Amino acid sequence: MALVRTNVTLPEELLRQVDELAGPRGRSQYVAEAVAKRVKRDRLGKALDETFGVLIGTPDWLDGDQALALAKEMRAGWNREP
């Protein structure tokens, strides 16, 4: 993957903590990994928001009681020996 230089402004204390954890010359990788995690989380949240309720009224839709019963049934199977 190609790298691009950018300028980011951070609070001094936060940068000190990043440097403490990332070690010498590890700042860019540390920040890149943190941003990648945040982007993944935000994209998932956006997808969930955009698809919220899409199954309501379809045969695949479960109400709260049905979803709870299914979850309990699945969890019960986790304790069984293969």
PDB file as gemmi writes it, atoms N, CA and C in Angstrom:
CRYST1    1.000    1.000    1.000  90.00  90.00  90.00 P 1                      
ATOM      1  N   MET A   1       0.841  -1.168   0.000  1.00  0.00           N  
ATOM      2  CA  MET A   1       0.000   0.000   0.000  1.00  0.00           C  
ATOM      3  C   MET A   1       0.895   1.242   0.000  1.00  0.00           C  
ATOM      4  N   ALA A   2       0.547   2.196  -0.835  1.00  0.00           N  
ATOM      5  CA  ALA A   2       1.326   3.426  -0.920  1.00  0.00           C  
ATOM      6  C   ALA A   2       1.103   4.278   0.326  1.00  0.00           C  
ATOM      7  N   LEU A   3       2.149   4.915   0.773  1.00  0.00           N  
ATOM      8  CA  LEU A   3       2.064   5.800   1.931  1.00  0.00           C  
ATOM      9  C   LEU A   3       1.968   7.245   1.467  1.00  0.00           C  
ATOM     10  N   VAL A   4       1.215   8.044   2.198  1.00  0.00           N  
ATOM     11  CA  VAL A   4       1.051   9.457   1.901  1.00  0.00           C  
ATOM     12  C   VAL A   4       1.356  10.239   3.166  1.00  0.00           C  
ATOM     13  N   ARG A   5       2.138  11.283   3.036  1.00  0.00           N  
ATOM     14  CA  ARG A   5       2.463  12.125   4.189  1.00  0.00           C  
ATOM     15  C   ARG A   5       1.324  13.106   4.424  1.00  0.00           C  
ATOM     16  N   THR A   6       0.999  13.304   5.700  1.00  0.00           N  
ATOM     17  CA  THR A   6      -0.044  14.260   6.057  1.00  0.00           C  
ATOM     18  C   THR A   6       0.354  14.969   7.341  1.00  0.00           C  
ATOM     19  N   ASN A   7      -0.349  16.016   7.649  1.00  0.00           N  
ATOM     20  CA  ASN A   7      -0.096  16.764   8.869  1.00  0.00           C  
ATOM     21  C   ASN A   7      -1.338  16.654   9.748  1.00  0.00           C  
ATOM     22  N   VAL A   8      -1.170  16.145  10.965  1.00  0.00           N  
ATOM     23  CA  VAL A   8      -2.276  15.986  11.897  1.00  0.00           C  
ATOM     24  C   VAL A   8      -1.910  16.722  13.182  1.00  0.00           C  
ATOM     25  N   THR A   9      -2.852  17.474  13.713  1.00  0.00           N  
ATOM     26  CA  THR A   9      -2.622  18.209  14.950  1.00  0.00           C  
ATOM     27  C   THR A   9      -3.288  17.455  16.094  1.00  0.00           C  
ATOM     28  N   LEU A  10      -2.502  17.130  17.129  1.00  0.00           N  
ATOM     29  CA  LEU A  10      -2.992  16.388  18.286  1.00  0.00           C  
ATOM     30  C   LEU A  10      -2.655  17.150  19.562  1.00  0.00           C  
ATOM     31  N   PRO A  11      -3.455  16.966  20.585  1.00  0.00           N  
ATOM     32  CA  PRO A  11      -3.093  17.558  21.875  1.00  0.00           C  
ATOM     33  C   PRO A  11      -1.732  17.013  22.348  1.00  0.00           C  
ATOM     34  N   GLU A  12      -0.950  17.866  22.954  1.00  0.00           N  
ATOM     35  CA  GLU A  12       0.412  17.500  23.364  1.00  0.00           C  
ATOM     36  C   GLU A  12       0.433  16.267  24.266  1.00  0.00           C  
ATOM     37  N   GLU A  13      -0.468  16.205  25.234  1.00  0.00           N  
ATOM     38  CA  GLU A  13      -0.495  15.078  26.169  1.00  0.00           C  
ATOM     39  C   GLU A  13      -0.839  13.776  25.442  1.00  0.00           C  
ATOM     40  N   LEU A  14      -1.761  13.837  24.499  1.00  0.00           N  
ATOM     41  CA  LEU A  14      -2.116  12.634  23.739  1.00  0.00           C  
ATOM     42  C   LEU A  14      -0.927  12.148  22.920  1.00  0.00           C  
ATOM     43  N   LEU A  15      -0.228  13.061  22.294  1.00  0.00           N  
ATOM     44  CA  LEU A  15       0.946  12.682  21.511  1.00  0.00           C  
ATOM     45  C   LEU A  15       2.028  12.073  22.402  1.00  0.00           C  
ATOM     46  N   ARG A  16       2.177  12.606  23.593  1.00  0.00           N  
ATOM     47  CA  ARG A  16       3.157  12.043  24.531  1.00  0.00           C  
ATOM     48  C   ARG A  16       2.793  10.604  24.867  1.00  0.00           C  
ATOM     49  N   GLN A  17       1.510  10.349  25.082  1.00  0.00           N  
ATOM     50  CA  GLN A  17       1.061   8.994  25.400  1.00  0.00           C  
ATOM     51  C   GLN A  17       1.258   8.047  24.210  1.00  0.00           C  
ATOM     52  N   VAL A  18       0.988   8.526  23.016  1.00  0.00           N  
ATOM     53  CA  VAL A  18       1.215   7.712  21.813  1.00  0.00           C  
ATOM     54  C   VAL A  18       2.685   7.344  21.717  1.00  0.00           C  
ATOM     55  N   ASP A  19       3.552   8.327  21.875  1.00  0.00           N  
ATOM     56  CA  ASP A  19       4.995   8.070  21.780  1.00  0.00           C  
ATOM     57  C   ASP A  19       5.464   7.101  22.864  1.00  0.00           C  
ATOM     58  N   GLU A  20       4.882   7.214  24.045  1.00  0.00           N  
ATOM     59  CA  GLU A  20       5.234   6.311  25.145  1.00  0.00           C  
ATOM     60  C   GLU A  20       4.882   4.863  24.789  1.00  0.00           C  
ATOM     61  N   LEU A  21       3.757   4.673  24.147  1.00  0.00           N  
ATOM     62  CA  LEU A  21       3.297   3.330  23.796  1.00  0.00           C  
ATOM     63  C   LEU A  21       3.904   2.808  22.494  1.00  0.00           C  
ATOM     64  N   ALA A  22       4.071   3.688  21.524  1.00  0.00           N  
ATOM     65  CA  ALA A  22       4.519   3.265  20.199  1.00  0.00           C  
ATOM     66  C   ALA A  22       6.029   3.063  20.133  1.00  0.00           C  
ATOM     67  N   GLY A  23       6.747   3.694  21.019  1.00  0.00           N  
ATOM     68  CA  GLY A  23       8.196   3.565  21.003  1.00  0.00           C  
ATOM     69  C   GLY A  23       8.824   4.448  19.947  1.00  0.00           C  
ATOM     70  N   PRO A  24      10.153   4.386  19.886  1.00  0.00           N  
ATOM     71  CA  PRO A  24      10.881   5.224  18.932  1.00  0.00           C  
ATOM     72  C   PRO A  24      10.479   4.896  17.490  1.00  0.00           C  
ATOM     73  N   ARG A  25      10.125   5.906  16.779  1.00  0.00           N  
ATOM     74  CA  ARG A  25       9.797   5.804  15.354  1.00  0.00           C  
ATOM     75  C   ARG A  25       8.582   4.920  15.059  1.00  0.00           C  
ATOM     76  N   GLY A  26       7.728   4.703  16.062  1.00  0.00           N  
ATOM     77  CA  GLY A  26       6.537   3.890  15.838  1.00  0.00           C  
ATOM     78  C   GLY A  26       5.249   4.691  15.771  1.00  0.00           C  
ATOM     79  N   ARG A  27       5.379   6.005  15.825  1.00  0.00           N  
ATOM     80  CA  ARG A  27       4.212   6.876  15.885  1.00  0.00           C  
ATOM     81  C   ARG A  27       3.281   6.695  14.682  1.00  0.00           C  
ATOM     82  N   SER A  28       3.804   6.723  13.482  1.00  0.00           N  
ATOM     83  CA  SER A  28       2.954   6.654  12.287  1.00  0.00           C  
ATOM     84  C   SER A  28       2.172   5.353  12.221  1.00  0.00           C  
ATOM     85  N   GLN A  29       2.838   4.246  12.492  1.00  0.00           N  
ATOM     86  CA  GLN A  29       2.152   2.955  12.450  1.00  0.00           C  
ATOM     87  C   GLN A  29       1.076   2.881  13.529  1.00  0.00           C  
ATOM     88  N   TYR A  30       1.379   3.373  14.704  1.00  0.00           N  
ATOM     89  CA  TYR A  30       0.417   3.360  15.805  1.00  0.00           C  
ATOM     90  C   TYR A  30      -0.831   4.161  15.446  1.00  0.00           C  
ATOM     91  N   VAL A  31      -0.614   5.367  14.933  1.00  0.00           N  
ATOM     92  CA  VAL A  31      -1.738   6.227  14.564  1.00  0.00           C  
ATOM     93  C   VAL A  31      -2.513   5.610  13.399  1.00  0.00           C  
ATOM     94  N   ALA A  32      -1.823   5.050  12.420  1.00  0.00           N  
ATOM     95  CA  ALA A  32      -2.489   4.432  11.273  1.00  0.00           C  
ATOM     96  C   ALA A  32      -3.376   3.265  11.721  1.00  0.00           C  
ATOM     97  N   GLU A  33      -2.880   2.440  12.643  1.00  0.00           N  
ATOM     98  CA  GLU A  33      -3.677   1.314  13.140  1.00  0.00           C  
ATOM     99  C   GLU A  33      -4.896   1.802  13.917  1.00  0.00           C  
ATOM    100  N   ALA A  34      -4.712   2.846  14.722  1.00  0.00           N  
ATOM    101  CA  ALA A  34      -5.834   3.392  15.488  1.00  0.00           C  
ATOM    102  C   ALA A  34      -6.898   3.971  14.560  1.00  0.00           C  
ATOM    103  N   VAL A  35      -6.473   4.688  13.542  1.00  0.00           N  
ATOM    104  CA  VAL A  35      -7.421   5.273  12.589  1.00  0.00           C  
ATOM    105  C   VAL A  35      -8.123   4.166  11.797  1.00  0.00           C  
ATOM    106  N   ALA A  36      -7.401   3.123  11.418  1.00  0.00           N  
ATOM    107  CA  ALA A  36      -8.010   2.018  10.670  1.00  0.00           C  
ATOM    108  C   ALA A  36      -9.103   1.337  11.501  1.00  0.00           C  
ATOM    109  N   LYS A  37      -8.849   1.152  12.789  1.00  0.00           N  
ATOM    110  CA  LYS A  37      -9.869   0.555  13.667  1.00  0.00           C  
ATOM    111  C   LYS A  37     -11.093   1.446  13.756  1.00  0.00           C  
ATOM    112  N   ARG A  38     -10.882   2.749  13.879  1.00  0.00           N  
ATOM    113  CA  ARG A  38     -12.001   3.686  13.986  1.00  0.00           C  
ATOM    114  C   ARG A  38     -12.802   3.720  12.687  1.00  0.00           C  
ATOM    115  N   VAL A  39     -12.122   3.700  11.550  1.00  0.00           N  
ATOM    116  CA  VAL A  39     -12.806   3.696  10.258  1.00  0.00           C  
ATOM    117  C   VAL A  39     -13.655   2.434  10.114  1.00  0.00           C  
ATOM    118  N   LYS A  40     -13.098   1.295  10.493  1.00  0.00           N  
ATOM    119  CA  LYS A  40     -13.848   0.034  10.417  1.00  0.00           C  
ATOM    120  C   LYS A  40     -15.095   0.102  11.293  1.00  0.00           C  
ATOM    121  N   ARG A  41     -14.946   0.606  12.519  1.00  0.00           N  
ATOM    122  CA  ARG A  41     -16.072   0.717  13.441  1.00  0.00           C  
ATOM    123  C   ARG A  41     -17.135   1.674  12.902  1.00  0.00           C  
ATOM    124  N   ASP A  42     -16.706   2.823  12.384  1.00  0.00           N  
ATOM    125  CA  ASP A  42     -17.651   3.813  11.873  1.00  0.00           C  
ATOM    126  C   ASP A  42     -18.379   3.313  10.621  1.00  0.00           C  
ATOM    127  N   ARG A  43     -17.670   2.580   9.756  1.00  0.00           N  
ATOM    128  CA  ARG A  43     -18.317   2.029   8.561  1.00  0.00           C  
ATOM    129  C   ARG A  43     -19.346   0.970   8.951  1.00  0.00           C  
ATOM    130  N   LEU A  44     -19.028   0.158   9.945  1.00  0.00           N  
ATOM    131  CA  LEU A  44     -19.990  -0.831  10.423  1.00  0.00           C  
ATOM    132  C   LEU A  44     -21.210  -0.134  11.010  1.00  0.00           C  
ATOM    133  N   GLY A  45     -20.996   0.890  11.813  1.00  0.00           N  
ATOM    134  CA  GLY A  45     -22.110   1.642  12.390  1.00  0.00           C  
ATOM    135  C   GLY A  45     -22.989   2.257  11.314  1.00  0.00           C  
ATOM    136  N   LYS A  46     -22.370   2.790  10.277  1.00  0.00           N  
ATOM    137  CA  LYS A  46     -23.126   3.379   9.171  1.00  0.00           C  
ATOM    138  C   LYS A  46     -23.966   2.315   8.468  1.00  0.00           C  
ATOM    139  N   ALA A  47     -23.372   1.147   8.230  1.00  0.00           N  
ATOM    140  CA  ALA A  47     -24.108   0.060   7.579  1.00  0.00           C  
ATOM    141  C   ALA A  47     -25.277  -0.402   8.441  1.00  0.00           C  
ATOM    142  N   LEU A  48     -25.064  -0.477   9.745  1.00  0.00           N  
ATOM    143  CA  LEU A  48     -26.150  -0.875  10.641  1.00  0.00           C  
ATOM    144  C   LEU A  48     -27.271   0.162  10.639  1.00  0.00           C  
ATOM    145  N   ASP A  49     -26.906   1.435  10.668  1.00  0.00           N  
ATOM    146  CA  ASP A  49     -27.914   2.496  10.629  1.00  0.00           C  
ATOM    147  C   ASP A  49     -28.722   2.441   9.325  1.00  0.00           C  
ATOM    148  N   GLU A  50     -28.031   2.211   8.218  1.00  0.00           N  
ATOM    149  CA  GLU A  50     -28.692   2.208   6.913  1.00  0.00           C  
ATOM    150  C   GLU A  50     -29.593   0.998   6.708  1.00  0.00           C  
ATOM    151  N   THR A  51     -29.314  -0.093   7.393  1.00  0.00           N  
ATOM    152  CA  THR A  51     -30.103  -1.313   7.195  1.00  0.00           C  
ATOM    153  C   THR A  51     -31.032  -1.625   8.357  1.00  0.00           C  
ATOM    154  N   PHE A  52     -31.087  -0.740   9.349  1.00  0.00           N  
ATOM    155  CA  PHE A  52     -31.926  -0.968  10.511  1.00  0.00           C  
ATOM    156  C   PHE A  52     -33.383  -1.165  10.083  1.00  0.00           C  
ATOM    157  N   GLY A  53     -33.970  -2.277  10.520  1.00  0.00           N  
ATOM    158  CA  GLY A  53     -35.376  -2.547  10.264  1.00  0.00           C  
ATOM    159  C   GLY A  53     -35.695  -3.092   8.895  1.00  0.00           C  
ATOM    160  N   VAL A  54     -34.683  -3.389   8.098  1.00  0.00           N  
ATOM    161  CA  VAL A  54     -34.931  -3.828   6.721  1.00  0.00           C  
ATOM    162  C   VAL A  54     -35.705  -5.154   6.663  1.00  0.00           C  
ATOM    163  N   LEU A  55     -35.611  -5.992   7.687  1.00  0.00           N  
ATOM    164  CA  LEU A  55     -36.293  -7.290   7.666  1.00  0.00           C  
ATOM    165  C   LEU A  55     -37.699  -7.258   8.265  1.00  0.00           C  
ATOM    166  N   ILE A  56     -38.085  -6.141   8.856  1.00  0.00           N  
ATOM    167  CA  ILE A  56     -39.414  -6.066   9.474  1.00  0.00           C  
ATOM    168  C   ILE A  56     -40.481  -6.348   8.417  1.00  0.00           C  
ATOM    169  N   GLY A  57     -41.366  -7.274   8.757  1.00  0.00           N  
ATOM    170  CA  GLY A  57     -42.446  -7.635   7.845  1.00  0.00           C  
ATOM    171  C   GLY A  57     -42.100  -8.714   6.848  1.00  0.00           C  
ATOM    172  N   THR A  58     -40.854  -9.213   6.891  1.00  0.00           N  
ATOM    173  CA  THR A  58     -40.467 -10.306   5.991  1.00  0.00           C  
ATOM    174  C   THR A  58     -40.474 -11.612   6.777  1.00  0.00           C  
ATOM    175  N   PRO A  59     -40.448 -12.751   6.085  1.00  0.00           N  
ATOM    176  CA  PRO A  59     -40.434 -14.033   6.792  1.00  0.00           C  
ATOM    177  C   PRO A  59     -39.199 -14.241   7.674  1.00  0.00           C  
ATOM    178  N   ASP A  60     -38.123 -13.519   7.404  1.00  0.00           N  
ATOM    179  CA  ASP A  60     -36.891 -13.685   8.187  1.00  0.00           C  
ATOM    180  C   ASP A  60     -36.860 -12.831   9.444  1.00  0.00           C  
ATOM    181  N   TRP A  61     -37.835 -11.956   9.644  1.00  0.00           N  
ATOM    182  CA  TRP A  61     -37.848 -11.058  10.776  1.00  0.00           C  
ATOM    183  C   TRP A  61     -38.247 -11.793  12.050  1.00  0.00           C  
ATOM    184  N   LEU A  62     -37.536 -11.520  13.146  1.00  0.00           N  
ATOM    185  CA  LEU A  62     -37.852 -12.081  14.456  1.00  0.00           C  
ATOM    186  C   LEU A  62     -38.184 -10.938  15.401  1.00  0.00           C  
ATOM    187  N   ASP A  63     -39.238 -11.104  16.193  1.00  0.00           N  
ATOM    188  CA  ASP A  63     -39.510 -10.098  17.210  1.00  0.00           C  
ATOM    189  C   ASP A  63     -38.563 -10.350  18.387  1.00  0.00           C  
ATOM    190  N   GLY A  64     -38.625  -9.511  19.390  1.00  0.00           N  
ATOM    191  CA  GLY A  64     -37.693  -9.623  20.517  1.00  0.00           C  
ATOM    192  C   GLY A  64     -37.731 -10.973  21.211  1.00  0.00           C  
ATOM    193  N   ASP A  65     -38.924 -11.505  21.440  1.00  0.00           N  
ATOM    194  CA  ASP A  65     -39.047 -12.801  22.116  1.00  0.00           C  
ATOM    195  C   ASP A  65     -38.481 -13.932  21.263  1.00  0.00           C  
ATOM    196  N   GLN A  66     -38.732 -13.883  19.962  1.00  0.00           N  
ATOM    197  CA  GLN A  66     -38.205 -14.916  19.064  1.00  0.00           C  
ATOM    198  C   GLN A  66     -36.679 -14.848  18.989  1.00  0.00           C  
ATOM    199  N   ALA A  67     -36.137 -13.642  18.932  1.00  0.00           N  
ATOM    200  CA  ALA A  67     -34.682 -13.480  18.872  1.00  0.00           C  
ATOM    201  C   ALA A  67     -34.025 -13.988  20.148  1.00  0.00           C  
ATOM    202  N   LEU A  68     -34.639 -13.702  21.299  1.00  0.00           N  
ATOM    203  CA  LEU A  68     -34.104 -14.175  22.569  1.00  0.00           C  
ATOM    204  C   LEU A  68     -34.137 -15.698  22.638  1.00  0.00           C  
ATOM    205  N   ALA A  69     -35.231 -16.307  22.204  1.00  0.00           N  
ATOM    206  CA  ALA A  69     -35.341 -17.766  22.209  1.00  0.00           C  
ATOM    207  C   ALA A  69     -34.283 -18.383  21.299  1.00  0.00           C  
ATOM    208  N   LEU A  70     -34.060 -17.798  20.131  1.00  0.00           N  
ATOM    209  CA  LEU A  70     -33.040 -18.302  19.212  1.00  0.00           C  
ATOM    210  C   LEU A  70     -31.650 -18.183  19.825  1.00  0.00           C  
ATOM    211  N   ALA A  71     -31.358 -17.045  20.464  1.00  0.00           N  
ATOM    212  CA  ALA A  71     -30.048 -16.854  21.097  1.00  0.00           C  
ATOM    213  C   ALA A  71     -29.824 -17.875  22.204  1.00  0.00           C  
ATOM    214  N   LYS A  72     -30.844 -18.129  23.015  1.00  0.00           N  
ATOM    215  CA  LYS A  72     -30.715 -19.118  24.089  1.00  0.00           C  
ATOM    216  C   LYS A  72     -30.484 -20.508  23.522  1.00  0.00           C  
ATOM    217  N   GLU A  73     -31.178 -20.844  22.454  1.00  0.00           N  
ATOM    218  CA  GLU A  73     -31.003 -22.151  21.808  1.00  0.00           C  
ATOM    219  C   GLU A  73     -29.585 -22.301  21.259  1.00  0.00           C  
ATOM    220  N   MET A  74     -29.080 -21.254  20.642  1.00  0.00           N  
ATOM    221  CA  MET A  74     -27.720 -21.308  20.093  1.00  0.00           C  
ATOM    222  C   MET A  74     -26.689 -21.427  21.213  1.00  0.00           C  
ATOM    223  N   ARG A  75     -26.861 -20.658  22.283  1.00  0.00           N  
ATOM    224  CA  ARG A  75     -25.914 -20.702  23.409  1.00  0.00           C  
ATOM    225  C   ARG A  75     -25.916 -22.057  24.078  1.00  0.00           C  
ATOM    226  N   ALA A  76     -27.068 -22.703  24.161  1.00  0.00           N  
ATOM    227  CA  ALA A  76     -27.150 -24.026  24.769  1.00  0.00           C  
ATOM    228  C   ALA A  76     -26.303 -25.026  23.985  1.00  0.00           C  
ATOM    229  N   GLY A  77     -26.230 -24.851  22.695  1.00  0.00           N  
ATOM    230  CA  GLY A  77     -25.428 -25.741  21.841  1.00  0.00           C  
ATOM    231  C   GLY A  77     -23.942 -25.540  22.004  1.00  0.00           C  
ATOM    232  N   TRP A  78     -23.508 -24.395  22.520  1.00  0.00           N  
ATOM    233  CA  TRP A  78     -22.078 -24.121  22.691  1.00  0.00           C  
ATOM    234  C   TRP A  78     -21.450 -25.019  23.752  1.00  0.00           C  
ATOM    235  N   ASN A  79     -22.237 -25.494  24.716  1.00  0.00           N  
ATOM    236  CA  ASN A  79     -21.692 -26.285  25.807  1.00  0.00           C  
ATOM    237  C   ASN A  79     -21.648 -27.765  25.500  1.00  0.00           C  
ATOM    238  N   ARG A  80     -22.190 -28.160  24.405  1.00  0.00           N  
ATOM    239  CA  ARG A  80     -22.204 -29.575  24.047  1.00  0.00           C  
ATOM    240  C   ARG A  80     -20.870 -29.996  23.443  1.00  0.00           C  
ATOM    241  N   GLU A  81     -20.493 -31.230  23.740  1.00  0.00           N  
ATOM    242  CA  GLU A  81     -19.271 -31.782  23.164  1.00  0.00           C  
ATOM    243  C   GLU A  81     -19.536 -32.130  21.695  1.00  0.00           C  
ATOM    244  N   PRO A  82     -18.558 -31.908  20.815  1.00  0.00           N  
ATOM    245  CA  PRO A  82     -18.747 -32.224  19.388  1.00  0.00           C  
ATOM    246  C   PRO A  82     -18.839 -33.711  19.138  1.00  0.00           C  
TER     247      PRO A  82                                                      
END                                                                             
